[in-house]
Amino acid sequence: MMKLSRTLLAVAVLASSGAAVAEEAKVFGGAVNGKLTIASDYVFRGESETMDGDVPAIQGTLGWGNDAGWYAGVFGSNIKFADPNLEVVTAPYIGKAGEFGDSGFTYDVMLFSYLYPGASYSNYTELWLKVGKQFGKLNMQLEVTPTLDDWFGVDGWQGVNYAIHPSYSFDNGVQLSGSVGYQDLDGEGAEGWGHWNLGLSKSWAGYTLDLRYHGSTVDSDHKVYCTQTEIFDDRFVVGISKVF
């Protein structure tokens, strides 16, 4: 618990210090930004990362980006699994975003590494590939995200997440957004699953309130999660975040 508390405190300090730097000057030709989030759960592709919402999630991101579309940063969050060594995830990332000429189609390519202090045997990296298009107030994003090494550190397991992310912005500032996807998983004893979410968010004065419903296709017959399928139960998650 002491290690967890120190890690979360460090995330908060990094995000707040990043805000101060961003206000003062450019860094390597780009701007520094930060984000802090407190939520009732941390759901990733239909899976509760906090043991079925046993503890709230406290998350922070410290990032950097420039006008050319290059960006980098680190994400951190508390987590809770059956493995007691899985207490925190830290995730450095680097990427490039932009537009295909004047087509209106956007792209986003990002390397994202999941690092688990005290449980490095679970570390792995994904390559996030996204293409998007704005249609008036509607935005559509297509995602294909393969793992670059063994998924969650399991020998021989490889995964690819396929997802569609639509969002619609209303005139009053409310945004309706969701995701429908499938986490493919290959390897001996592996099995994929479908996942989805739908929610409303509203921003004001740098704060964003988000209410979201998550679901999945995982049940008690699933090869991977048959003994702990409760972490895939459908659930509402409420969160509030602050950008700096």
Salt bridges, closest charged atoms under 4 A:
ASP41 OD2 - ARG235 NH1 3.13
ASP52 OD1 - ARG235 NH2 2.79
ASP54 OD2 - LYS80 NZ 2.29
GLU87 OE1 - LYS3 NZ 3.81
GLU126 OE2 - ARG45 NH1 2.81
GLU143 OE2 - ARG45 NH2 3.80
GLU143 OE1 - HIS165 NE2 2.67
ASP171 OD1 - LYS137 NZ 2.34
ASP210 OD2 - ARG212 NH2 2.82
